């Protein structure tokens, strides 16, 4: 009986990773993103910082206004949007965040380095 349960669980995991593995691991380690999803779904946050290098935020859907407001709280002023890039300014500094869809339901805003 124990062998059958182990076999069934193993098969379910294999099928899960065949269908969802690419999507789940598209950004490397999925753990920070899964924790961010839990925080968002629990209703505690609408935008969650999930990585430090590069700085990345996770939000549900394409609620870019909420992301802009979050950046405003950190002292950044929204300058403009160019395609998927959002440009912010603070004093003499400028930063850009690129948006990309994650697992169909969330958006990652990832800071891009200056060149």
N, C-alpha and C positions, 0 to 999 in steps of 0.2 A: 504494500500500500504506500509506504514511504517513497519507494522508487518511482511509483506512478505519479505521485504529486510532484516530485522533483523533476521528472521528465516533462510534465505538463507546464510547470512554471518555466522551465528552460526553453521549451518551444514557444511559449508566449513571449518571453523576452527576445528570442531570436526574431520572431515575426515583428515585434515592436521596433527593434533596431533596423530591420530591413526597410520598413515603411517610414519610420520617423527619425532614424539616425542622422541622416544628412542635415535635416532641418534642425534638429536639436543641437548638433555640434558645429553648426555653421560659423560660430564665433569662437571656436575653441572650447575651453572649459565652460560647460553650461551652468555650473553651480551658481555663480554670481547672478546670472540672468534669472534662474529659477527662484532664488531668494528675492530678487527684485519683483518678480511676478507675484509672489505671495504677498509682499508688502502692498503692492498696488491693489490686488484683489481683496485684501483685508480691509481696504478703504483708508489705510493710514496715510498713504501718499498717492499723489498722481504722477509725480516724477521722482525717480530714484537713481542715485548715482551708483553704478554697478562696477566700475573699474576706475583705477587711478592712472594707469599708463596703457594706452592713452585715456584721458578722462572721457568716460562714457556714461550716458544717462539712458534709462529705459522709461518709456511711457506707453500707455495704452492707446491704441489707435493713432490717428494723426492729429492729436490735440496740440498743435504747435504753439498756440497762444499760451497754454499752460507752461510750456517749456520756456517761452520768452519771459513770462512772469517770474519763473524760478531764477532765471539768469539776472533779471532786474533786482531781485532780492540780494543777489551776490554782488551788486554794484555795476553790472554790465548794462549797456544801452544797446537795444536792437538797432542795427544800421540798415540792413537790407537782406533780402532772400534772393539768391541766384541759383535757380534750379533746386537741387537738394541741399545746397549750402546755406547756412544761416550765419550772418556776419554780425559780430558784436564789437562794441568799443568801450574802453574805460580809460580816461585820460589820454595818454599817447599810445596805448596798447590796442591791439585788435586780435580777435580770435575768430575762428570759423568752426562750425559744427556741421558735419554731414549727416543727413538722415538716411536710414536704411531700415527696411522692414525686417522684423524678426518673428518667425513662426506665424506669420499671417495676421496676428492680432496685436502685436506690439511694434514700437518703433525705437530704434537705437539712435541716439544722437552722439556721435563720436567726434571729439575735438581733433582737428588736423593741425599738424605742425606747420609753422611758417617755413617758407623756402627762401 
